[in-house]
Amino acid sequence: MSPIIILIISIVLVVAGILVCKLHAFLALLLAALVAAFLTSESALDTYAVDEAEKSYTNLFGDGPDATTTQQEYERTKATYVAKYKTQFKKKSAMARVAEGFGSTCGKIGILIAMASIIGKCMLDSGSADRIVRTVLKRLGQKNAGVAFMGSGFLLSIPVFFDTVFYLMIPLAKATRIRVGKNYVLYIMAIVAGGSMAHSLVPPTPGPLIVAEEFNVSLISMIIAGCCVGLCSSVAGLTFAAWRNKTMEVPLRDSADAKLEDLEAQTQKDDSELPSFFVSLLPIILPVLLIAAATATDTYYKNLTGGQDSAQWIDSIKPVVKTLGDKNIALILAGVIAMATLISRPGTDRKKMATAIGGALASGGIIILITSAGGGFGSAIRQSGIKEVVAGSGGDVATLGTLVMAFSLTTLIRTAQGSSTVAMITVASIFAPLALEPELLPYHPVYLALAVGCGSKPIAWMADSGFWVICKMSGMTEAEGLRTITPMSIVMGIVGLIATLLGAMLFPLI
């Protein structure tokens, strides 16, 4: 069967499974992956197996003979290796192939998402997140409360899931509205403008994390690029929010929720009961600094032109920096700091901390299942022969139009079924063949990842669970949400795409 037909069937299964059959996203992605695997032709599997075998052989033995091997011997050994690999691959069932993709993705992102969940929960329960918001509000003042809410939302949504960030910040927005007497629409939209963009563009949030892995983009590259484009979109969203705030008013209404009551109690704490601003920020900035240090050390080492003393110095510290800068180790260290901050707070004992971490892992486990199922789906799509279809389309594929195509397809799937993470996972699987073949792209694959992330913003409406969280927690009606959050999501997505296109044109990074 044609890879394009397999792709269409798979996308329909994901969207229909979630919308019509009300399946959990994990089950919908797993079903689509299995169907794609069963429909894949023998010839497509042969091509995929040969391609993977050649890559594996090159990684193990290099792309040519060494000093002790002739070209003929190298080619003969390679042919034997490829034939054996192909035979073993062809023996695998459709389920085994999907399971391999599932396991591979889980191995890449499982620890990261689990630790990000722990960090977020500990930051909330210890008061670290509250300290960050309060400090930013105090520094910028009530006149710039919109900027403060946007910046805090963006920063907190890097390690904390957006819904949780909104739970935390909406009581502060209500309190500020009571003190100021106006601008409630601005405060609500500012939180969404900051938090939702970080949610789609900056790892270790699951969506951008899985896209970066699928496109083989380094974590530090995705973090830096995601922050740059995300802030452009957030500022555009805040600008739209300031305009909308002048044209409509949303009154404070009751929005009873148990979790909200807990967080409202948290906001009543005295500043002296909260961790310091530096300690509160440490779980966020530490992993970024460690990963950046490892990347910088690699770059310095490769470009080293100094004397032997310089080489010995860099050799001595490189293993330590590389170990601490491993993305999993960096997040684990950040998690240790977040847990230490929580356990050090008055009234928190080991039992309470264990309960908090258990809840965080339960929530993170669902995300790991969804993203890993997406990995299995992506693997099945790649095995269907989509790479050859993409590459065979010629030079017209890898242009700026490709970024627009990735953005549009992500927007279509996101609008249809509501989940930005599912939309990003699905589209990443389609465009991964381009990103994994550098010669097919005239720009760095991070721009493709950014286009997918920006495409996951439009269109926020009733199909989106986040839309309901915003409306119910803020007290807005559905009509008010459609007049505020929905158009702002479109503005932010389009501005993000424009920023991505400009970056790809001006700074292709290749």
Secondary structure, 3 states (H helix, E strand, C coil): CCHHHHHHHHHHHHHHHHHCCCCCHHHHHHHHHHHHHHHCCHHHHHHHHHHHHHHHHHHHHCCCCCCCCCHHHHHHHHHHHHHHHHHHHHCCCHHHHHHHHHHHHHHHHHHHHHHHHHHHHHHHHHCHHHHHHHHHHHHHCHHHHHHHHHHHHHHHCCCCCHHHHHHHHHHHHHHHHHHHCCCHHHHHHHHHHHHHHHHHHCCCCHHHHHHHHHCCCCHHHHHHHHHHHHHHHHHHHHHHHHHHHHHCCCCCCCCCCHHHHHHHHHHCCCHHHCCCHHHHHHHHHHHHHHHHHHHHHHHHHHCCCCCHHHHHHHHHHHHHHHHHCCHHHHHHHHHHHHHHHHHCCCCCCHHHHHHHHHHHHHHHHHHHHHHHHHHHHHHHHHHCCHHHHHHCCCCCCCCHHHHHHHHHHHHHHHHHHCCHHHHHHHHHHHHHHHHCCHHHCCCCHHHHHHHHHHHCCCCCCCCCHHHHHHHHHHCCCHHHHHHHHHHHHHHHHHHHHHHHHHHHHHCCCC
